């Protein structure tokens, strides 16, 4: 940069995109545009319309700080403190897993079951809520439902509460601190969870931005990646109403193991699996049997 000559919008985007590309980041130009638009509080279209606009030293320094963090691998969602999920904007930070588009399949499967539900009270349990993305999305869509969300992390619960408030569903959500079912004493019509499901042996193979920044406790689940699936399924006799549904996000290679866990539980009358938009197994769904009465 020449002494006395301010950097322009175009300069900053070009240089950052070049550096991101050299670093091997997946979407260098997009990342550069999103970060600068965030600092300027404008949309990306503004950047295209005003490439010659000079930037103040304050803006240039703030942008340099964010680009340095991105070059170290920090996810864009953490840099912005937000992530879109289900067309809603969620606050995120390093206390919570960043919501993934694949998890929208989990919400969709719950809504398929609930679309024909009566307009009376529907009790939904979101286990390991994290940012609250799944629970808040369901409360947003199902105005007759009450969602109870649990998480072992107080920091995650604080983020989830703020997200519920952001989207106006806090009056129909309850947040409880504890390990899975530990803080509960009631049954639910729906139990839903996106639990940790990464095998511990696969941790080092995760992308650096995931491995280095997202909470390991929200990712890792034992040698097969199904520790939490097993615990949740084991809790269903006590916490899932008869005729109620269980929905679990799974890893693509875990269908057979989760299928076996559901069968071994011997309380479900039907189950099915849903693939994500890449064609990979992503959601397990199972309906609990109704009680049978004999004379």
NORPE-V833311 format. One record per residue. RES is the residue in one small letter. SS is DSSP state (a for helix, b for strand, c for the rest). Layout:
res:RES ss:SS
res:RES ss:SS
This chain:
res:x ss:c
res:x ss:c
res:x ss:c
res:x ss:c
res:x ss:c
res:x ss:c
res:x ss:c
res:x ss:b
res:x ss:a
res:x ss:a
res:x ss:a
res:x ss:a
res:x ss:a
res:x ss:a
res:x ss:a
res:x ss:a
res:x ss:a
res:x ss:a
res:x ss:a
res:x ss:a
res:x ss:a
res:x ss:a
res:x ss:a
res:x ss:c
res:x ss:c
res:x ss:c
res:x ss:c
res:x ss:a
res:x ss:a
res:x ss:a
res:x ss:a
res:x ss:a
res:x ss:a
res:x ss:a
res:x ss:a
res:x ss:a
res:x ss:a
res:x ss:a
res:x ss:a
res:x ss:a
res:x ss:c
res:x ss:c
res:x ss:c
res:x ss:a
res:x ss:a
res:x ss:a
res:x ss:a
res:x ss:a
res:x ss:a
res:x ss:c
res:x ss:c
res:x ss:c
res:x ss:c
res:x ss:b
res:x ss:c
res:x ss:c
res:x ss:a
res:x ss:a
res:x ss:a
res:x ss:a
res:x ss:a
res:x ss:a
res:x ss:a
res:x ss:a
res:x ss:a
res:x ss:a
res:x ss:a
res:x ss:a
res:x ss:a
res:x ss:a
res:x ss:a
res:x ss:c
res:x ss:c
res:x ss:c
res:x ss:c
res:x ss:a
res:x ss:a
res:x ss:a
res:x ss:a
res:x ss:a
res:x ss:c
res:x ss:c
res:x ss:b
res:x ss:b
res:x ss:b
res:x ss:c
res:x ss:c
res:x ss:b
res:x ss:b
res:x ss:b
res:x ss:c
res:x ss:c
res:x ss:c
res:x ss:c
res:x ss:c
res:x ss:c
res:x ss:c
res:x ss:c
res:x ss:c
res:x ss:c
res:x ss:a
res:x ss:a
res:x ss:a
res:x ss:a
res:x ss:a
res:x ss:a
res:x ss:a
res:x ss:a
res:x ss:a
res:x ss:a
res:x ss:a
res:x ss:a
res:x ss:a
res:x ss:a
res:x ss:c
res:x ss:c
res:x ss:c
res:x ss:c
res:x ss:c
res:x ss:c
res:x ss:c
res:x ss:b
res:x ss:b
res:x ss:b
res:x ss:b
res:x ss:b
res:x ss:b
res:x ss:c
res:x ss:c
res:x ss:c
res:x ss:c
res:x ss:c
res:x ss:a
res:x ss:a
res:x ss:a
res:x ss:a
res:x ss:a
res:x ss:a
res:x ss:a
res:x ss:a
res:x ss:a
res:x ss:c
res:x ss:c
res:x ss:c
res:x ss:b
res:x ss:b
res:x ss:b
res:x ss:b
res:x ss:b
res:x ss:b
res:x ss:b
res:x ss:c
res:x ss:c
res:x ss:a
res:x ss:a
res:x ss:a
res:x ss:a
res:x ss:a
res:x ss:a
res:x ss:a
res:x ss:a
res:x ss:a
res:x ss:a
res:x ss:a
res:x ss:a
res:x ss:a
res:x ss:c
res:x ss:c
res:x ss:c
res:x ss:a
res:x ss:a
res:x ss:a
res:x ss:b
res:x ss:b
res:x ss:b
res:x ss:b
res:x ss:b
res:x ss:c
res:x ss:c
res:x ss:c
res:x ss:c
res:x ss:c
res:x ss:c
res:x ss:c
res:x ss:c
res:x ss:c
res:x ss:c
res:x ss:b
res:x ss:b
res:x ss:b
res:x ss:b
res:x ss:b
res:x ss:b
res:x ss:c
res:x ss:c
res:x ss:c
res:x ss:c
res:x ss:b
res:x ss:c
res:x ss:a
res:x ss:a
res:x ss:a
res:x ss:a
res:x ss:a
res:x ss:a
res:x ss:c
res:x ss:c
res:x ss:a
res:x ss:a
res:x ss:a
res:x ss:a
res:x ss:c
res:x ss:c
res:x ss:c
res:x ss:c
res:x ss:a
res:x ss:a
res:x ss:a
res:x ss:c
res:x ss:b
res:x ss:c
res:x ss:c
res:x ss:c
res:x ss:c
res:x ss:c
res:x ss:c
res:x ss:a
res:x ss:a
res:x ss:a
res:x ss:a
res:x ss:a
res:x ss:a
res:x ss:a
res:x ss:a
res:x ss:a
res:x ss:a
res:x ss:a
res:x ss:a
res:x ss:a
res:x ss:b
res:x ss:b
res:x ss:b
res:x ss:b
res:x ss:b
res:x ss:b
res:x ss:b
res:x ss:b
res:x ss:b
res:x ss:b
res:x ss:c
res:x ss:c
res:x ss:c
res:x ss:c
res:x ss:c
res:x ss:a
res:x ss:a
res:x ss:a
res:x ss:a
res:x ss:a
res:x ss:a
res:x ss:a
res:x ss:a
res:x ss:a
res:x ss:a
res:x ss:a
res:x ss:c
res:x ss:c
res:x ss:b
res:x ss:b
res:x ss:b
res:x ss:b
res:x ss:b
res:x ss:b
res:x ss:b
res:x ss:b
res:x ss:c
res:x ss:c
res:x ss:c
res:x ss:c
res:x ss:c
res:x ss:b
res:x ss:b
res:x ss:b
res:x ss:b
res:x ss:b
res:x ss:b
res:x ss:b
res:x ss:b
res:x ss:c
res:x ss:c
res:x ss:c
res:x ss:c
res:x ss:c
res:x ss:c
res:x ss:c
